[in-house]
């Protein structure tokens, strides 16, 4: 009984940091990522990129194109940092690749809803995310890179 209670407390304590990350701002996530160990950085940077992607979608919907472009730039920056940390540490490669793939798909959806002159920066972001995905997949499945 005592051991199972200790195990339950340990499991809850390990889950708390991930539950808190949902409520954190982008800046708080970035600060945590900058000070975290390299193997803990990919999920933090990915969460920040996802939050910025959601903000970009909302900004484009509201017609605030210049602010949305900045958010898209942040998505690429944070995704790049997440990918670099995952590749360097060799940890969280799969989760980072999945997150980057989903963000690229969301950006494709956003691009389809934009005016032609607003699509180029989003396409550039999509291309960069696809490059990051390729690098992650090469690290995961490339011959002799393990």
MARTORDREN-417983 format. One record per residue: residue number from 1; residue in one letter; y, x, z of N, C-alpha, C in turn. Coordinates in Angstrom, 3 decimals. Example, Ala and Ser with C-alpha at 12.3 -4.5 7.8 and 13.67 -1.06 7.14 Angstrom:
# residues 2
+-----+------+----------+----------+----------+----------+----------+----------+----------+----------+----------+
| seq | type |       nv |       nu |       nw |      cav |      cau |      caw |       cv |       cu |       cw |
+-----+------+----------+----------+----------+----------+----------+----------+----------+----------+----------+
|   1 |    a |   -5.690 |   13.190 |    7.800 |   -4.500 |   12.300 |    7.800 |   -3.300 |   13.200 |    7.800 |
|   2 |    s |   -2.250 |   12.850 |    7.080 |   -1.060 |   13.670 |    7.140 |    0.030 |   12.900 |    7.870 |
+-----+------+----------+----------+----------+----------+----------+----------+----------+----------+----------+
//
This chain:
# residues 146
+-----+------+----------+----------+----------+----------+----------+----------+----------+----------+----------+
| seq | type |       nv |       nu |       nw |      cav |      cau |      caw |       cv |       cu |       cw |
+-----+------+----------+----------+----------+----------+----------+----------+----------+----------+----------+
|   1 |    x |   -1.185 |    0.824 |    0.000 |    0.000 |    0.000 |    0.000 |    1.253 |    0.872 |    0.000 |
|   2 |    x |    1.252 |    1.865 |    0.881 |    2.415 |    2.739 |    1.001 |    2.620 |    3.547 |   -0.283 |
|   3 |    x |    1.516 |    3.993 |   -0.868 |    1.610 |    4.771 |   -2.096 |    2.114 |    3.912 |   -3.255 |
|   4 |    x |    1.652 |    2.680 |   -3.335 |    2.114 |    1.816 |   -4.419 |    3.585 |    1.457 |   -4.256 |
|   5 |    x |    4.061 |    1.327 |   -3.037 |    5.482 |    1.063 |   -2.788 |    6.318 |    2.272 |   -3.198 |
|   6 |    x |    5.829 |    3.454 |   -2.889 |    6.538 |    4.677 |   -3.276 |    6.570 |    4.808 |   -4.805 |
|   7 |    x |    5.468 |    4.468 |   -5.456 |    5.412 |    4.524 |   -6.915 |    6.388 |    3.528 |   -7.529 |
|   8 |    x |    6.446 |    2.321 |   -6.976 |    7.364 |    1.306 |   -7.466 |    8.812 |    1.759 |   -7.306 |
|   9 |    x |    9.141 |    2.325 |   -6.165 |   10.504 |    2.825 |   -5.934 |   10.849 |    3.942 |   -6.915 |
|  10 |    x |    9.899 |    4.815 |   -7.170 |   10.122 |    5.908 |   -8.110 |   10.345 |    5.377 |   -9.516 |
|  11 |    x |    9.569 |    4.392 |   -9.928 |    9.726 |    3.813 |  -11.258 |   11.075 |    3.116 |  -11.397 |
|  12 |    x |   11.489 |    2.411 |  -10.364 |   12.798 |    1.753 |  -10.398 |   13.923 |    2.773 |  -10.456 |
|  13 |    x |   13.798 |    3.839 |   -9.696 |   14.829 |    4.875 |   -9.685 |   14.940 |    5.555 |  -11.044 |
|  14 |    x |   13.823 |    5.732 |  -11.734 |   13.856 |    6.366 |  -13.045 |   14.465 |    5.436 |  -14.089 |
|  15 |    x |   14.310 |    4.137 |  -13.923 |   14.838 |    3.181 |  -14.881 |   16.308 |    2.886 |  -14.706 |
|  16 |    x |   16.868 |    3.157 |  -13.544 |   18.265 |    2.842 |  -13.263 |   19.230 |    3.570 |  -14.190 |
|  17 |    x |   19.080 |    4.864 |  -14.467 |   20.030 |    5.516 |  -15.365 |   20.062 |    4.895 |  -16.753 |
|  18 |    x |   18.928 |    4.405 |  -17.233 |   18.900 |    3.803 |  -18.555 |   19.542 |    2.424 |  -18.537 |
|  19 |    x |   19.403 |    1.701 |  -17.435 |   20.041 |    0.389 |  -17.321 |   21.551 |    0.535 |  -17.222 |
|  20 |    x |   22.013 |    1.584 |  -16.556 |   23.442 |    1.814 |  -16.400 |   24.078 |    2.192 |  -17.733 |
|  21 |    x |   23.329 |    2.861 |  -18.589 |   23.878 |    3.310 |  -19.870 |   24.368 |    2.148 |  -20.730 |
|  22 |    x |   23.807 |    0.976 |  -20.576 |   24.236 |   -0.180 |  -21.363 |   25.671 |   -0.582 |  -21.014 |
|  23 |    x |   26.073 |   -0.378 |  -19.758 |   27.392 |   -0.798 |  -19.309 |   28.441 |    0.298 |  -19.422 |
|  24 |    x |   28.026 |    1.488 |  -19.747 |   28.965 |    2.599 |  -19.831 |   29.795 |    2.531 |  -21.106 |
|  25 |    x |   30.998 |    3.065 |  -21.016 |   31.842 |    3.152 |  -22.200 |   31.393 |    4.341 |  -23.045 |
|  26 |    x |   31.917 |    4.397 |  -24.242 |   31.578 |    5.494 |  -25.142 |   32.002 |    6.817 |  -24.519 |
|  27 |    x |   33.193 |    6.860 |  -23.947 |   33.680 |    8.100 |  -23.349 |   32.803 |    8.549 |  -22.186 |
|  28 |    x |   32.326 |    7.606 |  -21.375 |   31.444 |    7.965 |  -20.268 |   30.117 |    8.512 |  -20.790 |
|  29 |    x |   29.596 |    7.901 |  -21.830 |   28.352 |    8.397 |  -22.421 |   28.523 |    9.807 |  -22.974 |
|  30 |    x |   29.657 |   10.041 |  -23.635 |   29.915 |   11.370 |  -24.205 |   30.065 |   12.403 |  -23.098 |
|  31 |    x |   30.763 |   12.056 |  -22.036 |   30.903 |   12.989 |  -20.912 |   29.548 |   13.322 |  -20.309 |
|  32 |    x |   28.707 |   12.300 |  -20.134 |   27.363 |   12.549 |  -19.598 |   26.552 |   13.412 |  -20.557 |
|  33 |    x |   26.671 |   13.139 |  -21.843 |   25.910 |   13.902 |  -22.827 |   26.353 |   15.359 |  -22.860 |
|  34 |    x |   27.657 |   15.585 |  -22.746 |   28.169 |   16.959 |  -22.776 |   27.678 |   17.791 |  -21.603 |
|  35 |    x |   27.409 |   17.150 |  -20.479 |   26.968 |   17.886 |  -19.297 |   25.462 |   17.816 |  -19.074 |
|  36 |    x |   24.770 |   17.010 |  -19.865 |   23.330 |   16.833 |  -19.695 |   22.558 |   18.012 |  -20.285 |
|  37 |    x |   21.299 |   18.122 |  -19.871 |   20.407 |   19.113 |  -20.465 |   20.196 |   18.754 |  -21.929 |
|  38 |    x |   19.880 |   19.723 |  -22.727 |   19.756 |   19.525 |  -24.172 |   18.734 |   18.442 |  -24.518 |
|  39 |    x |   17.631 |   18.374 |  -23.778 |   16.610 |   17.369 |  -24.092 |   17.015 |   15.959 |  -23.662 |
|  40 |    x |   18.051 |   15.838 |  -22.822 |   18.542 |   14.532 |  -22.402 |   19.728 |   14.049 |  -23.240 |
|  41 |    x |   20.241 |   14.876 |  -24.112 |   21.423 |   14.527 |  -24.894 |   21.173 |   13.530 |  -26.023 |
|  42 |    x |   20.059 |   13.597 |  -26.768 |   19.899 |   12.684 |  -27.905 |   20.062 |   11.199 |  -27.580 |
|  43 |    x |   19.437 |   10.665 |  -26.509 |   19.624 |    9.233 |  -26.255 |   21.056 |    8.876 |  -25.857 |
|  44 |    x |   21.743 |    9.792 |  -25.199 |   23.126 |    9.520 |  -24.791 |   24.056 |    9.501 |  -26.004 |
|  45 |    x |   23.928 |   10.493 |  -26.860 |   24.746 |   10.515 |  -28.079 |   24.394 |    9.336 |  -28.994 |
|  46 |    x |   23.118 |    8.993 |  -29.069 |   22.701 |    7.857 |  -29.897 |   23.288 |    6.552 |  -29.373 |
|  47 |    x |   23.292 |    6.390 |  -28.061 |   23.870 |    5.177 |  -27.471 |   25.362 |    5.100 |  -27.771 |
|  48 |    x |   26.050 |    6.239 |  -27.694 |   27.485 |    6.265 |  -28.005 |   27.707 |    5.909 |  -29.478 |
|  49 |    x |   26.869 |    6.432 |  -30.362 |   26.997 |    6.128 |  -31.790 |   26.753 |    4.643 |  -32.052 |
|  50 |    x |   25.761 |    4.069 |  -31.375 |   25.479 |    2.644 |  -31.560 |   26.642 |    1.778 |  -31.084 |
|  51 |    x |   27.248 |    2.161 |  -29.962 |   28.409 |    1.414 |  -29.464 |   29.570 |    1.504 |  -30.459 |
|  52 |    x |   29.788 |    2.667 |  -31.016 |   30.857 |    2.827 |  -32.004 |   30.546 |    2.049 |  -33.287 |
|  53 |    x |   29.284 |    1.975 |  -33.657 |   28.897 |    1.197 |  -34.831 |   29.191 |   -0.286 |  -34.615 |
|  54 |    x |   28.880 |   -0.767 |  -33.430 |   29.181 |   -2.163 |  -33.108 |   30.687 |   -2.399 |  -33.136 |
|  55 |    x |   31.436 |   -1.446 |  -32.586 |   32.898 |   -1.568 |  -32.605 |   33.426 |   -1.546 |  -34.039 |
|  56 |    x |   32.876 |   -0.687 |  -34.886 |   33.309 |   -0.610 |  -36.286 |   33.056 |   -1.939 |  -36.994 |
|  57 |    x |   31.896 |   -2.519 |  -36.760 |   31.577 |   -3.804 |  -37.374 |   32.584 |   -4.865 |  -36.945 |
|  58 |    x |   32.899 |   -4.902 |  -35.665 |   33.869 |   -5.877 |  -35.153 |   35.263 |   -5.616 |  -35.711 |
|  59 |    x |   35.630 |   -4.346 |  -35.832 |   36.949 |   -4.007 |  -36.365 |   37.068 |   -4.363 |  -37.839 |
|  60 |    x |   36.029 |   -4.098 |  -38.615 |   36.055 |   -4.486 |  -40.031 |   36.153 |   -6.006 |  -40.150 |
|  61 |    x |   35.425 |   -6.722 |  -39.310 |   35.473 |   -8.184 |  -39.334 |   36.868 |   -8.689 |  -38.996 |
|  62 |    x |   37.540 |   -7.989 |  -38.076 |   38.893 |   -8.380 |  -37.673 |   39.956 |   -7.911 |  -38.663 |
|  63 |    x |   39.566 |   -7.139 |  -39.679 |   40.515 |   -6.670 |  -40.681 |   41.259 |   -5.408 |  -40.290 |
|  64 |    x |   40.815 |   -4.714 |  -39.259 |   41.449 |   -3.468 |  -38.801 |   40.711 |   -2.294 |  -39.427 |
|  65 |    x |   41.008 |   -2.059 |  -40.697 |   40.250 |   -1.100 |  -41.496 |   40.424 |    0.334 |  -41.010 |
|  66 |    x |   41.649 |    0.748 |  -40.692 |   41.854 |    2.144 |  -40.297 |   41.156 |    2.452 |  -38.970 |
|  67 |    x |   41.198 |    1.527 |  -38.034 |   40.500 |    1.740 |  -36.760 |   38.990 |    1.734 |  -36.970 |
|  68 |    x |   38.529 |    0.889 |  -37.873 |   37.098 |    0.831 |  -38.158 |   36.615 |    2.134 |  -38.793 |
|  69 |    x |   37.441 |    2.719 |  -39.675 |   37.073 |    4.006 |  -40.292 |   36.918 |    5.091 |  -39.241 |
|  70 |    x |   37.817 |    5.088 |  -38.237 |   37.705 |    6.068 |  -37.152 |   36.401 |    5.867 |  -36.379 |
|  71 |    x |   36.050 |    4.617 |  -36.149 |   34.803 |    4.328 |  -35.441 |   33.595 |    4.785 |  -36.260 |
|  72 |    x |   33.651 |    4.601 |  -37.572 |   32.554 |    5.056 |  -38.439 |   32.451 |    6.584 |  -38.402 |
|  73 |    x |   33.589 |    7.247 |  -38.373 |   33.594 |    8.711 |  -38.246 |   32.938 |    9.131 |  -36.938 |
|  74 |    x |   33.231 |    8.402 |  -35.869 |   32.597 |    8.688 |  -34.572 |   31.089 |    8.469 |  -34.633 |
|  75 |    x |   30.661 |    7.446 |  -35.348 |   29.226 |    7.185 |  -35.495 |   28.543 |    8.400 |  -36.100 |
|  76 |    x |   29.138 |    8.941 |  -37.137 |   28.552 |   10.116 |  -37.803 |   28.571 |   11.322 |  -36.861 |
|  77 |    x |   29.682 |   11.526 |  -36.178 |   29.807 |   12.669 |  -35.266 |   28.762 |   12.612 |  -34.161 |
|  78 |    x |   28.638 |   11.468 |  -33.504 |   27.696 |   11.340 |  -32.397 |   26.250 |   11.364 |  -32.882 |
|  79 |    x |   25.994 |   10.816 |  -34.057 |   24.648 |   10.877 |  -34.625 |   24.276 |   12.318 |  -34.954 |
|  80 |    x |   25.243 |   13.068 |  -35.455 |   25.021 |   14.480 |  -35.764 |   24.684 |   15.251 |  -34.488 |
|  81 |    x |   25.429 |   14.979 |  -33.423 |   25.160 |   15.662 |  -32.151 |   23.791 |   15.274 |  -31.600 |
|  82 |    x |   23.426 |   13.997 |  -31.710 |   22.115 |   13.549 |  -31.237 |   21.002 |   14.229 |  -32.031 |
|  83 |    x |   21.164 |   14.284 |  -33.347 |   20.156 |   14.911 |  -34.198 |   20.041 |   16.407 |  -33.919 |
|  84 |    x |   21.175 |   17.057 |  -33.777 |   21.164 |   18.499 |  -33.503 |   20.469 |   18.798 |  -32.179 |
|  85 |    x |   20.770 |   17.998 |  -31.164 |   20.148 |   18.206 |  -29.851 |   18.650 |   17.932 |  -29.920 |
|  86 |    x |   18.248 |   16.894 |  -30.650 |   16.826 |   16.577 |  -30.772 |   16.082 |   17.688 |  -31.514 |
|  87 |    x |   16.679 |   18.184 |  -32.584 |   16.043 |   19.252 |  -33.359 |   15.971 |   20.539 |  -32.542 |
|  88 |    x |   17.055 |   20.854 |  -31.859 |   17.088 |   22.088 |  -31.061 |   16.085 |   22.048 |  -29.913 |
|  89 |    x |   15.987 |   20.901 |  -29.232 |   15.086 |   20.802 |  -28.082 |   13.659 |   20.464 |  -28.492 |
|  90 |    x |   13.506 |   19.836 |  -29.665 |   12.184 |   19.395 |  -30.078 |   11.747 |   18.127 |  -29.365 |
|  91 |    x |   12.650 |   17.497 |  -28.638 |   12.359 |   16.280 |  -27.880 |   13.131 |   15.109 |  -28.469 |
|  92 |    x |   12.581 |   13.917 |  -28.298 |   13.247 |   12.671 |  -28.715 |   13.500 |   12.609 |  -30.220 |
|  93 |    x |   12.719 |   13.331 |  -31.002 |   12.896 |   13.340 |  -32.451 |   12.648 |   11.961 |  -33.057 |
|  94 |    x |   11.553 |   11.343 |  -32.674 |   11.178 |   10.058 |  -33.252 |   12.211 |    8.990 |  -32.911 |
|  95 |    x |   12.598 |    8.905 |  -31.636 |   13.563 |    7.892 |  -31.224 |   14.913 |    8.102 |  -31.897 |
|  96 |    x |   15.310 |    9.342 |  -32.032 |   16.585 |    9.642 |  -32.686 |   16.532 |    9.254 |  -34.155 |
|  97 |    x |   15.423 |    9.552 |  -34.819 |   15.279 |    9.197 |  -36.235 |   15.319 |    7.680 |  -36.419 |
|  98 |    x |   14.653 |    6.955 |  -35.545 |   14.647 |    5.496 |  -35.630 |   16.057 |    4.943 |  -35.442 |
|  99 |    x |   16.779 |    5.476 |  -34.472 |   18.145 |    5.020 |  -34.218 |   19.045 |    5.313 |  -35.408 |
| 100 |    x |   18.931 |    6.498 |  -35.969 |   19.757 |    6.869 |  -37.121 |   19.416 |    5.978 |  -38.317 |
| 101 |    x |   18.142 |    5.682 |  -38.520 |   17.732 |    4.810 |  -39.621 |   18.313 |    3.414 |  -39.468 |
| 102 |    x |   18.266 |    2.885 |  -38.256 |   18.828 |    1.551 |  -38.004 |   20.336 |    1.524 |  -38.208 |
| 103 |    x |   21.002 |    2.583 |  -37.787 |   22.454 |    2.632 |  -37.968 |   22.813 |    2.723 |  -39.448 |
| 104 |    x |   22.045 |    3.484 |  -40.214 |   22.295 |    3.578 |  -41.657 |   22.103 |    2.209 |  -42.316 |
| 105 |    x |   21.091 |    1.483 |  -41.893 |   20.854 |    0.145 |  -42.446 |   22.001 |   -0.800 |  -42.083 |
| 106 |    x |   22.485 |   -0.707 |  -40.858 |   23.611 |   -1.552 |  -40.440 |   24.867 |   -1.203 |  -41.233 |
| 107 |    x |   25.089 |    0.070 |  -41.465 |   26.236 |    0.479 |  -42.268 |   26.123 |   -0.046 |  -43.702 |
| 108 |    x |   24.902 |   -0.083 |  -44.243 |   24.720 |   -0.657 |  -45.578 |   25.112 |   -2.133 |  -45.587 |
| 109 |    x |   24.736 |   -2.845 |  -44.523 |   25.110 |   -4.254 |  -44.416 |   26.625 |   -4.416 |  -44.319 |
| 110 |    x |   27.251 |   -3.557 |  -43.533 |   28.708 |   -3.611 |  -43.385 |   29.373 |   -3.317 |  -44.731 |
| 111 |    x |   28.861 |   -2.310 |  -45.435 |   29.450 |   -1.911 |  -46.714 |   29.461 |   -3.065 |  -47.708 |
| 112 |    x |   28.400 |   -3.839 |  -47.724 |   28.308 |   -4.966 |  -48.666 |   29.379 |   -6.025 |  -48.418 |
| 113 |    x |   29.899 |   -6.081 |  -47.192 |   30.896 |   -7.098 |  -46.865 |   32.333 |   -6.616 |  -47.064 |
| 114 |    x |   32.514 |   -5.362 |  -47.464 |   33.848 |   -4.779 |  -47.575 |   34.386 |   -4.858 |  -48.997 |
| 115 |    x |   35.695 |   -4.763 |  -49.079 |   36.352 |   -4.647 |  -50.379 |   35.962 |   -3.302 |  -50.994 |
| 116 |    x |   36.003 |   -3.215 |  -52.318 |   35.554 |   -2.009 |  -53.020 |   36.262 |   -0.754 |  -52.509 |
| 117 |    x |   37.568 |   -0.810 |  -52.305 |   38.321 |    0.383 |  -51.896 |   37.998 |    0.829 |  -50.470 |
| 118 |    x |   37.375 |   -0.030 |  -49.669 |   37.013 |    0.327 |  -48.298 |   35.570 |    0.803 |  -48.175 |
| 119 |    x |   34.820 |    0.778 |  -49.270 |   33.402 |    1.105 |  -49.214 |   33.102 |    2.604 |  -49.215 |
| 120 |    x |   33.963 |    3.413 |  -49.793 |   33.681 |    4.853 |  -49.938 |   33.441 |    5.568 |  -48.608 |
| 121 |    x |   34.305 |    5.380 |  -47.591 |   34.033 |    6.069 |  -46.325 |   32.717 |    5.632 |  -45.679 |
| 122 |    x |   32.391 |    4.367 |  -45.822 |   31.143 |    3.868 |  -45.247 |   29.950 |    4.458 |  -46.000 |
| 123 |    x |   30.068 |    4.560 |  -47.321 |   28.991 |    5.175 |  -48.106 |   28.822 |    6.640 |  -47.730 |
| 124 |    x |   29.923 |    7.336 |  -47.491 |   29.841 |    8.723 |  -47.042 |   29.111 |    8.842 |  -45.715 |
| 125 |    x |   29.372 |    7.902 |  -44.810 |   28.681 |    7.900 |  -43.516 |   27.193 |    7.623 |  -43.699 |
| 126 |    x |   26.876 |    6.686 |  -44.577 |   25.468 |    6.371 |  -44.854 |   24.757 |    7.609 |  -45.401 |
| 127 |    x |   25.387 |    8.292 |  -46.331 |   24.791 |    9.495 |  -46.924 |   24.548 |   10.564 |  -45.862 |
| 128 |    x |   25.509 |   10.729 |  -44.964 |   25.359 |   11.739 |  -43.905 |   24.223 |   11.362 |  -42.959 |
| 129 |    x |   24.125 |   10.082 |  -42.599 |   23.045 |    9.644 |  -41.712 |   21.688 |    9.838 |  -42.380 |
| 130 |    x |   21.613 |    9.604 |  -43.666 |   20.357 |    9.821 |  -44.386 |   19.981 |   11.313 |  -44.400 |
| 131 |    x |   20.978 |   12.178 |  -44.499 |   20.733 |   13.621 |  -44.422 |   20.188 |   13.990 |  -43.041 |
| 132 |    x |   20.773 |   13.412 |  -42.003 |   20.300 |   13.670 |  -40.638 |   18.861 |   13.188 |  -40.474 |
| 133 |    x |   18.563 |   12.014 |  -41.016 |   17.193 |   11.492 |  -40.958 |   16.219 |   12.447 |  -41.627 |
| 134 |    x |   16.606 |   12.964 |  -42.777 |   15.741 |   13.894 |  -43.506 |   15.482 |   15.142 |  -42.672 |
| 135 |    x |   16.514 |   15.646 |  -42.019 |   16.351 |   16.822 |  -41.161 |   15.409 |   16.528 |  -39.995 |
| 136 |    x |   15.554 |   15.354 |  -39.396 |   14.674 |   14.981 |  -38.288 |   13.231 |   14.827 |  -38.756 |
| 137 |    x |   13.041 |   14.186 |  -39.892 |   11.688 |   14.012 |  -40.423 |   11.066 |   15.344 |  -40.807 |
| 138 |    x |   11.871 |   16.250 |  -41.346 |   11.371 |   17.581 |  -41.690 |   10.929 |   18.319 |  -40.435 |
| 139 |    x |   11.686 |   18.188 |  -39.372 |   11.320 |   18.829 |  -38.100 |   10.035 |   18.234 |  -37.549 |
| 140 |    x |    9.895 |   16.910 |  -37.688 |    8.689 |   16.249 |  -37.151 |    7.453 |   16.544 |  -37.979 |
| 141 |    x |    7.583 |   16.527 |  -39.313 |    6.401 |   16.571 |  -40.173 |    6.358 |   17.757 |  -41.118 |
| 142 |    x |    7.365 |   18.628 |  -41.064 |    7.379 |   19.779 |  -41.949 |    6.279 |   20.763 |  -41.623 |
| 143 |    x |    5.795 |   21.441 |  -42.622 |    4.713 |   22.408 |  -42.416 |    5.261 |   23.675 |  -41.779 |
| 144 |    x |    4.613 |   24.099 |  -40.723 |    4.961 |   25.352 |  -40.078 |    6.269 |   25.356 |  -39.316 |
| 145 |    x |    6.829 |   24.199 |  -39.030 |    8.104 |   24.183 |  -38.306 |    7.935 |   23.843 |  -36.842 |
| 146 |    x |    6.695 |   23.627 |  -36.401 |    6.486 |   23.228 |  -35.005 |    6.422 |   24.397 |  -34.079 |
+-----+------+----------+----------+----------+----------+----------+----------+----------+----------+----------+
//
